[in-house]
């Protein structure tokens, strides 16, 4: 089912629950003669519906629903659990409003709301952290991806079979190297790229020996780069 359809059905289900809750509440309890505890419980139940609706809107349109750090539950599950608990707790307090103190209702409802908001904040914060990490990883692997692409495209531009085989091996070695770069490795990676370009230039001039020498130099630089990469872990 399309994501928007799922979101629409969830919104419709929430609206139905909201309407049914209000109808049952006032059909059973009426509109007058209620204590402060009753109205506090009722208002906090409405707040639960509003908070859940806002959070679902904020989470909509994302590739994956944000999950919290503690349990890993998606935000939608937290919304359902919170609304369910709010309705049950609210109904209990409204039913016992004659015996329950409004202070007790306020404390319990605020604790329930605070717990839900903390979990919801962790959901969105975790999503933002994951997105930032993915962005940083993507940026850190660009250099090696470009080197691999350069080496692979250079294979076909070699003027002899031996140079082509060496360049192919270099491309494979780059492929199986640690893709994560760092500022400390930028100089070596730049030299590897320059050696690949020099090999292509030599091949264009039919200087096979020069092309092989450049490729061998790139291999040495790659080995040095990989050694330093391990030391930086």
DOMARGU-908502 format. One record per residue (C-alpha): residue number from 0; x, y, z; residue in one letter. Coordinates in steps of 0.25 Angstrom, whole numbers, plus 5000, padded with zeros to 4 digits. Layout:
// DOMARGU-908502
<r NUM; <X; Y; Z>; "A">
...
END
This chain:
// DOMARGU-908502
<r 0; <5000; 5000; 5000>; "X">
<r 1; <5005; 5014; 4997>; "X">
<r 2; <5011; 5021; 5009>; "X">
<r 3; <5001; 5033; 5007>; "X">
<r 4; <4990; 5023; 5007>; "X">
<r 5; <4995; 5017; 5020>; "X">
<r 6; <4996; 5031; 5026>; "X">
<r 7; <4982; 5035; 5022>; "X">
<r 8; <4977; 5022; 5028>; "X">
<r 9; <4984; 5025; 5041>; "X">
<r 10; <4979; 5039; 5041>; "X">
<r 11; <4965; 5034; 5039>; "X">
<r 12; <4966; 5023; 5050>; "X">
<r 13; <4971; 5034; 5060>; "X">
<r 14; <4959; 5043; 5056>; "X">
<r 15; <4949; 5032; 5058>; "X">
<r 16; <4955; 5028; 5072>; "X">
<r 17; <4955; 5043; 5076>; "X">
<r 18; <4940; 5045; 5072>; "X">
<r 19; <4936; 5032; 5079>; "X">
<r 20; <4944; 5035; 5091>; "X">
<r 21; <4936; 5049; 5092>; "X">
<r 22; <4923; 5043; 5089>; "X">
<r 23; <4924; 5032; 5100>; "X">
<r 24; <4930; 5041; 5110>; "X">
<r 25; <4919; 5051; 5110>; "X">
<r 26; <4908; 5041; 5107>; "X">
<r 27; <4912; 5034; 5120>; "X">
<r 28; <4916; 5045; 5129>; "X">
<r 29; <4908; 5057; 5123>; "X">
<r 30; <4912; 5071; 5122>; "X">
<r 31; <4910; 5077; 5136>; "X">
<r 32; <4914; 5074; 5150>; "X">
<r 33; <4928; 5070; 5148>; "X">
<r 34; <4940; 5073; 5157>; "X">
<r 35; <4954; 5079; 5153>; "X">
<r 36; <4960; 5065; 5153>; "X">
<r 37; <4950; 5061; 5142>; "X">
<r 38; <4953; 5073; 5133>; "X">
<r 39; <4968; 5072; 5135>; "X">
<r 40; <4967; 5057; 5131>; "X">
<r 41; <4959; 5061; 5119>; "X">
<r 42; <4968; 5072; 5114>; "X">
<r 43; <4980; 5064; 5115>; "X">
<r 44; <4974; 5053; 5107>; "X">
<r 45; <4971; 5063; 5096>; "X">
<r 46; <4985; 5068; 5097>; "X">
<r 47; <4990; 5053; 5095>; "X">
<r 48; <4982; 5053; 5082>; "X">
<r 49; <4987; 5066; 5077>; "X">
<r 50; <5002; 5063; 5081>; "X">
<r 51; <5001; 5050; 5073>; "X">
<r 52; <4995; 5056; 5061>; "X">
<r 53; <5006; 5067; 5061>; "X">
<r 54; <5017; 5056; 5062>; "X">
<r 55; <5011; 5048; 5051>; "X">
<r 56; <5010; 5060; 5042>; "X">
<r 57; <5025; 5063; 5045>; "X">
<r 58; <5029; 5049; 5043>; "X">
<r 59; <5021; 5047; 5029>; "X">
<r 60; <5029; 5048; 5016>; "X">
<r 61; <5041; 5041; 5022>; "X">
<r 62; <5047; 5029; 5015>; "X">
<r 63; <5047; 5022; 5029>; "X">
<r 64; <5040; 5026; 5041>; "X">
<r 65; <5049; 5031; 5052>; "X">
<r 66; <5051; 5021; 5064>; "X">
<r 67; <5055; 5025; 5078>; "X">
<r 68; <5069; 5022; 5084>; "X">
<r 69; <5064; 5013; 5096>; "X">
<r 70; <5055; 5003; 5090>; "X">
<r 71; <5056; 5006; 5075>; "X">
<r 72; <5041; 5007; 5073>; "X">
<r 73; <5037; 5016; 5062>; "X">
<r 74; <5030; 5029; 5065>; "X">
<r 75; <5016; 5024; 5060>; "X">
<r 76; <5016; 5012; 5071>; "X">
<r 77; <5019; 5022; 5082>; "X">
<r 78; <5008; 5031; 5077>; "X">
<r 79; <4998; 5019; 5077>; "X">
<r 80; <5003; 5015; 5091>; "X">
<r 81; <5002; 5029; 5097>; "X">
<r 82; <4988; 5031; 5092>; "X">
<r 83; <4984; 5018; 5097>; "X">
<r 84; <4990; 5020; 5111>; "X">
<r 85; <4984; 5034; 5111>; "X">
<r 86; <4970; 5029; 5108>; "X">
<r 87; <4971; 5018; 5118>; "X">
<r 88; <4977; 5027; 5129>; "X">
<r 89; <4967; 5039; 5126>; "X">
<r 90; <4955; 5029; 5126>; "X">
<r 91; <4960; 5024; 5140>; "X">
<r 92; <4962; 5038; 5146>; "X">
<r 93; <4949; 5043; 5140>; "X">
<r 94; <4941; 5031; 5145>; "X">
<r 95; <4948; 5034; 5159>; "X">
<r 96; <4947; 5049; 5158>; "X">
<r 97; <4939; 5049; 5171>; "X">
<r 98; <4950; 5042; 5179>; "X">
<r 99; <4962; 5046; 5171>; "X">
<r 100; <4970; 5059; 5175>; "X">
<r 101; <4972; 5069; 5163>; "X">
<r 102; <4987; 5069; 5168>; "X">
<r 103; <4988; 5054; 5166>; "X">
<r 104; <4982; 5055; 5152>; "X">
<r 105; <4991; 5067; 5148>; "X">
<r 106; <5004; 5059; 5153>; "X">
<r 107; <5001; 5046; 5146>; "X">
<r 108; <4996; 5052; 5133>; "X">
<r 109; <5009; 5062; 5133>; "X">
<r 110; <5018; 5050; 5135>; "X">
<r 111; <5011; 5042; 5124>; "X">
<r 112; <5012; 5054; 5115>; "X">
<r 113; <5027; 5056; 5118>; "X">
<r 114; <5031; 5042; 5116>; "X">
<r 115; <5025; 5042; 5103>; "X">
<r 116; <5031; 5055; 5098>; "X">
<r 117; <5045; 5050; 5103>; "X">
<r 118; <5043; 5037; 5094>; "X">
<r 119; <5038; 5045; 5083>; "X">
<r 120; <5050; 5055; 5083>; "X">
<r 121; <5059; 5044; 5084>; "X">
<r 122; <5052; 5038; 5071>; "X">
<r 123; <5055; 5051; 5063>; "X">
<r 124; <5069; 5053; 5069>; "X">
<r 125; <5073; 5039; 5066>; "X">
<r 126; <5068; 5041; 5051>; "X">
<r 127; <5076; 5054; 5050>; "X">
<r 128; <5088; 5047; 5056>; "X">
<r 129; <5087; 5035; 5046>; "X">
<r 130; <5085; 5045; 5034>; "X">
<r 131; <5097; 5053; 5038>; "X">
<r 132; <5106; 5041; 5040>; "X">
<r 133; <5102; 5036; 5026>; "X">
<r 134; <5105; 5049; 5020>; "X">
<r 135; <5119; 5049; 5026>; "X">
<r 136; <5122; 5035; 5022>; "X">
<r 137; <5117; 5038; 5008>; "X">
<r 138; <5126; 5050; 5007>; "X">
<r 139; <5138; 5042; 5013>; "X">
<r 140; <5137; 5031; 5003>; "X">
<r 141; <5137; 5040; 4990>; "X">
<r 142; <5152; 5041; 4989>; "X">
<r 143; <5154; 5026; 4988>; "X">
<r 144; <5141; 5024; 4979>; "X">
<r 145; <5147; 5034; 4969>; "X">
<r 146; <5161; 5027; 4969>; "X">
<r 147; <5154; 5014; 4966>; "X">
<r 148; <5146; 5020; 4955>; "X">
<r 149; <5159; 5027; 4949>; "X">
<r 150; <5166; 5014; 4949>; "X">
<r 151; <5155; 5005; 4943>; "X">
<r 152; <5154; 5015; 4932>; "X">
<r 153; <5169; 5016; 4930>; "X">
<r 154; <5169; 5000; 4927>; "X">
<r 155; <5163; 5002; 4913>; "X">
<r 156; <5173; 5013; 4910>; "X">
<r 157; <5186; 5005; 4912>; "X">
<r 158; <5194; 5003; 4900>; "X">
<r 159; <5198; 4989; 4903>; "X">
<r 160; <5193; 4977; 4910>; "X">
<r 161; <5203; 4977; 4922>; "X">
<r 162; <5200; 4991; 4925>; "X">
<r 163; <5185; 4988; 4924>; "X">
<r 164; <5186; 4976; 4934>; "X">
<r 165; <5194; 4985; 4944>; "X">
<r 166; <5184; 4996; 4943>; "X">
<r 167; <5173; 4986; 4945>; "X">
<r 168; <5180; 4980; 4957>; "X">
<r 169; <5181; 4994; 4963>; "X">
<r 170; <5166; 4997; 4961>; "X">
<r 171; <5163; 4984; 4968>; "X">
<r 172; <5173; 4988; 4980>; "X">
<r 173; <5166; 5001; 4981>; "X">
<r 174; <5153; 4994; 4981>; "X">
<r 175; <5157; 4985; 4993>; "X">
<r 176; <5164; 4996; 5001>; "X">
<r 177; <5157; 5003; 5012>; "X">
<r 178; <5148; 5014; 5006>; "X">
<r 179; <5148; 5023; 5018>; "X">
<r 180; <5157; 5035; 5015>; "X">
<r 181; <5163; 5046; 5024>; "X">
<r 182; <5170; 5059; 5023>; "X">
<r 183; <5183; 5051; 5027>; "X">
<r 184; <5181; 5042; 5014>; "X">
<r 185; <5178; 5053; 5004>; "X">
<r 186; <5192; 5055; 5000>; "X">
<r 187; <5195; 5041; 4997>; "X">
<r 188; <5181; 5039; 4990>; "X">
<r 189; <5184; 5052; 4981>; "X">
<r 190; <5197; 5046; 4977>; "X">
<r 191; <5191; 5032; 4973>; "X">
<r 192; <5181; 5040; 4964>; "X">
<r 193; <5193; 5048; 4958>; "X">
<r 194; <5200; 5034; 4956>; "X">
<r 195; <5188; 5029; 4949>; "X">
<r 196; <5187; 5041; 4940>; "X">
<r 197; <5202; 5040; 4937>; "X">
<r 198; <5200; 5026; 4933>; "X">
<r 199; <5189; 5029; 4923>; "X">
<r 200; <5197; 5040; 4917>; "X">
<r 201; <5209; 5031; 4915>; "X">
<r 202; <5200; 5021; 4909>; "X">
<r 203; <5195; 5031; 4899>; "X">
<r 204; <5209; 5034; 4895>; "X">
<r 205; <5212; 5019; 4893>; "X">
<r 206; <5221; 5019; 4905>; "X">
<r 207; <5218; 5006; 4911>; "X">
<r 208; <5230; 5005; 4920>; "X">
<r 209; <5226; 5019; 4926>; "X">
<r 210; <5212; 5015; 4928>; "X">
<r 211; <5216; 5002; 4935>; "X">
<r 212; <5225; 5011; 4944>; "X">
<r 213; <5214; 5020; 4947>; "X">
<r 214; <5204; 5009; 4951>; "X">
<r 215; <5215; 5002; 4960>; "X">
<r 216; <5217; 5016; 4967>; "X">
<r 217; <5202; 5017; 4969>; "X">
<r 218; <5202; 5003; 4975>; "X">
<r 219; <5213; 5007; 4985>; "X">
<r 220; <5205; 5019; 4988>; "X">
<r 221; <5193; 5011; 4990>; "X">
<r 222; <5200; 5001; 4999>; "X">
<r 223; <5205; 5013; 5008>; "X">
<r 224; <5192; 5019; 5008>; "X">
<r 225; <5185; 5007; 5013>; "X">
<r 226; <5196; 5005; 5024>; "X">
<r 227; <5194; 5019; 5029>; "X">
<r 228; <5179; 5017; 5028>; "X">
<r 229; <5180; 5005; 5038>; "X">
<r 230; <5188; 5013; 5048>; "X">
<r 231; <5178; 5024; 5048>; "X">
<r 232; <5167; 5015; 5052>; "X">
END
